[in-house]
Amino acid sequence: MNKINIGLIGAGRMGAFHGGTIAQRLPQVNLYAVADPVQGSAETLIERLGVDAKAYTNPMDLIQDPDIQAVVIVAPARTHASNVLAAIKHGKAVFCEKPMAVNLDEANEIIQAAEESNVLVQVGFNRRFEKGFKAAHAEIKAGNIGTPQLMKSTTKDPKLNRAESIPEWTIFLETLIHDFDTLMYLNPGAKPVEVYAVADALIRPDLKENGLLDTASVTIKFDNGAIATADANFQAVYGYDVRAEVFGSEGMLTMGGIRESSMTRYNHTGVSFDTSRYDQDLLFDAYVEELRSFSDCIIHKKRAEVTAEDARWALKIALASIESVKTNSPIKIENLVLVK
């Protein structure tokens, strides 16, 4: 069988990782081209990966390349929707890093275009592909802990970098959006009905007037009665911390963690273990598995495991969180207005 020719948009930190996965870890696909508007970035990544691929500076040129069957989008978040829509228009299967869109107009347009064109769209919510989260989802779906009642999800980054350049509302649209999708995933079939959020600049209070929020907590009520909390902070000095918990009527599940390995150290200073400081270390297998799933869906013409509709639900919670912070009040999802 011929390999699937994939075009990669974005040669930065995460783009380089996905490029390595496409080129070296998935035998069923081929890294056919890389596009990045920064002069020389695509060529540098191609050379580093040791592949024979085309280099573009304009993502639209890559999307229009007739020899490309699928596109992996790892560009800045605010450009995702336009790239996704262009790829759908040209009949390319799409894998897009989160968020798929930053407002509901864009999300609705993508869903409609994908349905009308029958084009596969998968969104990069990697926790659905991490073994512990996936096992927990199966347990919950099977009813093994009864009905979910209390839920928690947390994302704490190890260090706040380039704080001055972080776009407004990033903590909701790009960080907590992972937790919002996780809570949806771990509460199968349920829908969020109300959101209340608080946020502040506790790491860099001097940047709050510039729009930076580096710490946030969100409470979400679901239509099956479950009450969930999601929290995030941009500087956990002890490591990269991704965890979740689901307490149900018949038991409880916990998943995720911060350990670099299963090794625990016992010595005269006490008991300790090493922690992961980088998302690509902690979630390495999940990042690979989401692209493996994407390529399998193309080959076998299957529905994506993380759909554009899933991404829209996570976005709705993120937008409701933003509105809640603005108004200092709970926001009903059904009353959510379009946020431009």
VMD Tcl script that draws the C-alpha trace (Angstrom):
set ca {
  {0.00 0.00 0.00}
  {1.23 3.48 -0.86}
  {2.11 5.68 2.07}
  {-0.05 8.69 2.91}
  {1.70 11.92 1.95}
  {1.38 14.34 4.85}
  {2.10 18.05 4.82}
  {3.16 19.62 8.13}
  {2.28 23.26 8.83}
  {4.51 24.64 11.58}
  {8.16 23.79 12.24}
  {8.39 25.07 15.81}
  {8.70 23.11 19.05}
  {5.57 20.97 18.68}
  {5.72 20.92 14.90}
  {9.22 19.46 15.08}
  {8.00 16.68 17.38}
  {5.06 15.81 15.13}
  {7.37 16.01 12.13}
  {9.64 13.46 13.78}
  {6.68 11.17 14.44}
  {5.50 11.37 10.82}
  {8.98 10.83 9.43}
  {10.34 8.21 11.81}
  {7.65 6.55 13.95}
  {4.73 5.79 11.62}
  {5.55 3.47 8.70}
  {2.21 4.08 6.99}
  {2.83 7.79 6.33}
  {5.39 9.97 4.57}
  {6.48 13.49 5.52}
  {6.03 14.98 2.06}
  {6.29 18.70 2.83}
  {6.80 21.23 5.63}
  {5.56 24.82 5.67}
  {6.58 27.59 8.04}
  {6.42 31.36 7.40}
  {9.76 31.91 9.18}
  {12.38 31.87 6.44}
  {14.52 28.73 6.61}
  {12.57 27.00 9.40}
  {11.02 24.34 7.15}
  {14.36 23.59 5.51}
  {16.09 23.33 8.89}
  {13.55 20.81 10.19}
  {13.69 18.75 7.00}
  {17.48 18.60 7.21}
  {17.39 17.67 10.91}
  {14.94 14.82 10.23}
  {16.99 13.59 7.27}
  {14.03 13.33 4.90}
  {13.48 14.27 1.28}
  {10.58 16.70 1.61}
  {9.41 19.94 0.03}
  {9.77 23.21 1.94}
  {7.24 26.03 1.79}
  {7.00 29.40 3.52}
  {3.31 29.87 2.65}
  {1.01 27.22 4.24}
  {-1.52 27.78 1.44}
  {1.02 26.55 -1.11}
  {1.40 23.34 0.88}
  {-2.35 22.89 1.24}
  {-2.81 23.31 -2.52}
  {-0.13 20.74 -3.38}
  {-2.03 17.99 -5.25}
  {0.32 15.22 -4.03}
  {-0.58 15.77 -0.37}
  {-3.45 13.71 1.09}
  {-3.43 14.99 4.66}
  {-2.32 18.05 6.61}
  {-1.04 18.28 10.20}
  {-1.49 21.81 11.54}
  {0.82 22.95 14.35}
  {0.80 26.68 13.66}
  {-0.02 29.50 16.15}
  {-3.46 28.92 17.69}
  {-5.11 31.97 16.18}
  {-4.33 30.70 12.65}
  {-5.68 27.17 13.13}
  {-9.22 27.74 11.87}
  {-8.22 29.39 8.58}
  {-5.73 26.61 7.84}
  {-8.28 23.90 8.70}
  {-10.92 25.47 6.45}
  {-8.46 25.79 3.57}
  {-7.40 22.15 3.95}
  {-11.04 20.99 3.97}
  {-11.72 23.06 0.86}
  {-8.90 21.24 -0.93}
  {-10.07 17.82 0.24}
  {-7.20 17.11 2.65}
  {-7.73 15.12 5.83}
  {-6.83 17.37 8.77}
  {-5.11 16.86 12.09}
  {-5.13 20.15 14.01}
  {-3.46 20.88 17.31}
  {-5.74 22.40 19.93}
  {-7.58 24.71 19.82}
  {-9.28 23.99 16.52}
  {-10.79 27.49 16.65}
  {-10.98 30.39 19.09}
  {-14.61 31.40 18.53}
  {-17.86 29.58 17.81}
  {-18.32 31.10 14.36}
  {-15.08 29.44 13.26}
  {-15.90 26.14 14.96}
  {-19.36 25.99 13.40}
  {-17.94 26.79 9.96}
  {-15.36 24.01 10.24}
  {-17.94 21.43 11.32}
  {-20.29 22.37 8.50}
  {-17.52 22.35 5.88}
  {-16.19 18.97 7.05}
  {-19.65 17.42 6.97}
  {-20.49 18.81 3.54}
  {-17.13 17.74 2.07}
  {-16.93 14.43 4.00}
  {-13.40 15.31 5.11}
  {-11.78 13.79 8.20}
  {-10.93 16.31 10.94}
  {-9.14 15.25 14.13}
  {-8.11 17.59 16.96}
  {-5.02 17.16 19.13}
  {-6.44 16.42 22.57}
  {-3.64 14.02 23.46}
  {-4.89 12.87 26.88}
  {-7.50 10.71 25.15}
  {-4.54 8.65 23.88}
  {-2.62 8.37 27.16}
  {-2.94 4.83 28.55}
  {-4.19 5.81 32.00}
  {-6.80 8.27 30.74}
  {-7.93 5.82 28.07}
  {-8.29 3.01 30.62}
  {-10.26 5.31 32.94}
  {-12.62 6.25 30.10}
  {-13.29 2.56 29.43}
  {-13.96 1.88 33.13}
  {-16.38 4.80 33.39}
  {-18.16 3.92 30.16}
  {-18.60 0.34 31.43}
  {-20.24 1.68 34.59}
  {-17.57 0.27 36.89}
  {-17.56 3.29 39.22}
  {-21.25 4.08 38.84}
  {-22.36 7.59 37.93}
  {-19.65 10.27 38.01}
  {-20.33 12.75 40.82}
  {-17.11 14.70 41.45}
  {-14.40 15.23 38.83}
  {-11.03 17.00 38.74}
  {-8.52 17.79 36.02}
  {-5.32 19.78 36.35}
  {-2.61 21.14 34.09}
  {0.41 22.80 35.65}
  {3.30 23.80 33.42}
  {6.81 23.68 34.94}
  {7.89 27.20 33.99}
  {6.38 30.44 32.71}
  {8.36 31.30 29.58}
  {8.07 34.39 27.36}
  {5.30 35.75 29.58}
  {5.19 39.10 27.78}
  {4.25 37.44 24.48}
  {1.43 35.19 25.75}
  {-1.87 36.17 24.05}
  {-4.84 37.17 26.18}
  {-7.01 34.30 27.50}
  {-4.38 31.67 26.61}
  {-4.90 29.88 29.93}
  {-8.46 29.00 28.85}
  {-8.14 28.69 25.06}
  {-4.84 26.79 24.91}
  {-4.13 25.27 28.34}
  {-7.34 24.50 30.23}
  {-9.02 23.53 26.97}
  {-7.17 20.21 27.42}
  {-8.81 19.79 30.82}
  {-12.23 20.73 29.48}
  {-11.95 18.01 26.83}
  {-10.63 15.57 29.44}
  {-13.65 16.15 31.67}
  {-15.99 15.62 28.70}
  {-14.08 12.42 27.83}
  {-14.30 11.11 31.40}
  {-18.03 11.84 31.66}
  {-19.26 10.02 28.52}
  {-22.58 11.21 27.14}
  {-22.93 14.11 29.59}
  {-22.98 17.77 28.56}
  {-21.86 20.86 30.48}
  {-24.66 23.19 31.53}
  {-23.01 25.89 33.68}
  {-19.50 27.29 34.13}
  {-17.96 29.53 36.77}
  {-14.32 30.62 36.51}
  {-11.83 32.71 38.45}
  {-8.37 33.68 37.22}
  {-5.50 35.96 38.18}
  {-1.86 36.78 37.53}
  {-0.15 35.31 40.58}
  {3.20 34.44 39.02}
  {3.62 37.71 37.14}
  {1.17 40.21 38.69}
  {3.01 43.00 36.87}
  {1.62 41.68 33.58}
  {-2.02 41.47 34.58}
  {-2.80 44.87 33.06}
  {-1.38 43.55 29.78}
  {-3.93 40.72 29.80}
  {-1.86 37.89 31.26}
  {-3.68 35.41 33.49}
  {-1.35 32.67 34.71}
  {-3.55 30.91 37.28}
  {-7.17 29.78 36.94}
  {-9.82 27.53 38.44}
  {-13.07 26.55 36.74}
  {-16.16 24.79 38.11}
  {-18.38 22.98 35.61}
  {-21.83 21.49 36.23}
  {-22.96 18.68 33.94}
  {-26.46 17.59 32.98}
  {-25.98 14.21 34.71}
  {-25.38 15.97 38.02}
  {-21.58 15.68 38.05}
  {-19.64 18.65 39.41}
  {-16.16 19.13 37.96}
  {-13.22 21.40 38.62}
  {-10.37 22.23 36.27}
  {-7.35 24.24 37.32}
  {-4.16 25.46 35.69}
  {-1.00 27.29 36.59}
  {1.91 28.24 34.37}
  {4.69 27.55 36.90}
  {4.78 24.38 38.98}
  {8.34 24.39 40.27}
  {8.29 20.61 40.89}
  {7.59 19.55 37.28}
  {5.02 19.12 34.51}
  {1.82 18.06 36.27}
  {-1.11 16.49 34.41}
  {-3.61 14.55 36.52}
  {-7.32 13.77 36.78}
  {-9.74 12.13 39.20}
  {-13.28 10.84 38.84}
  {-15.30 9.97 41.95}
  {-18.46 8.02 41.24}
  {-21.33 6.43 43.12}
  {-19.49 3.06 43.12}
  {-15.83 4.06 43.37}
  {-13.08 6.37 42.20}
  {-10.40 6.51 39.50}
  {-7.22 8.58 39.37}
  {-4.92 8.99 36.38}
  {-1.95 10.97 35.15}
  {1.05 12.05 37.15}
  {4.41 13.78 37.14}
  {6.92 10.94 37.54}
  {9.78 10.62 35.07}
  {9.81 6.87 35.76}
  {8.54 4.33 38.28}
  {11.81 4.57 40.23}
  {11.52 5.85 43.82}
  {14.58 6.96 45.77}
  {14.98 6.07 49.47}
  {17.99 7.54 51.29}
  {19.09 9.62 54.29}
  {17.21 12.68 52.95}
  {13.91 10.78 52.81}
  {11.87 9.40 49.91}
  {11.84 11.09 46.50}
  {11.48 10.54 42.76}
  {12.40 12.44 39.60}
  {9.68 14.40 37.79}
  {9.06 15.18 34.14}
  {9.75 18.78 33.17}
  {8.56 18.64 29.58}
  {5.26 17.70 27.97}
  {6.93 15.73 25.19}
  {8.55 13.51 27.83}
  {5.49 13.01 30.03}
  {3.09 12.46 27.11}
  {5.47 11.07 24.48}
  {3.43 7.93 23.73}
  {0.14 9.87 23.63}
  {1.51 12.34 21.08}
  {2.61 9.46 18.86}
  {-0.62 7.52 19.30}
  {-2.86 10.43 18.28}
  {-1.09 10.67 14.91}
  {-1.12 6.89 14.52}
  {-4.88 7.00 15.09}
  {-5.22 9.83 12.57}
  {-3.39 7.88 9.87}
  {-5.38 4.71 10.65}
  {-8.63 6.67 10.26}
  {-7.52 7.87 6.83}
  {-6.52 4.37 5.70}
  {-9.61 2.62 7.03}
  {-12.02 5.52 6.42}
  {-13.04 5.67 10.07}
  {-14.44 8.48 12.18}
  {-11.80 10.39 14.15}
  {-11.42 9.51 17.83}
  {-11.42 13.24 18.64}
  {-13.81 15.09 16.36}
  {-14.46 18.71 15.48}
  {-17.65 18.42 17.54}
  {-15.57 17.38 20.56}
  {-13.37 20.42 20.01}
  {-16.42 22.70 19.84}
  {-17.64 21.47 23.24}
  {-14.24 22.17 24.82}
  {-14.25 25.60 23.18}
  {-17.72 26.34 24.56}
  {-16.46 25.70 28.09}
  {-13.39 27.86 27.43}
  {-15.51 30.74 26.10}
  {-17.94 30.41 29.00}
  {-14.95 30.57 31.36}
  {-13.76 33.79 29.72}
  {-17.23 35.31 29.98}
  {-17.45 34.20 33.62}
  {-14.17 35.94 34.47}
  {-15.33 39.08 32.68}
  {-18.67 39.20 34.50}
  {-17.68 37.49 37.77}
  {-20.76 35.28 37.47}
  {-21.77 31.75 36.44}
  {-22.48 31.32 32.73}
  {-25.16 29.02 31.33}
  {-23.80 27.18 28.30}
  {-27.15 27.47 26.53}
  {-26.95 31.26 26.86}
  {-23.40 31.51 25.58}
  {-23.04 34.26 23.00}
  {-20.56 34.14 20.14}
  {-17.22 35.48 21.33}
  {-15.26 37.15 18.56}
}
mol new
graphics top color blue
foreach p $ca { graphics top sphere $p radius 0.5 }
foreach p [lrange $ca 0 end-1] q [lrange $ca 1 end] { graphics top cylinder $p $q radius 0.2 }
display resetview
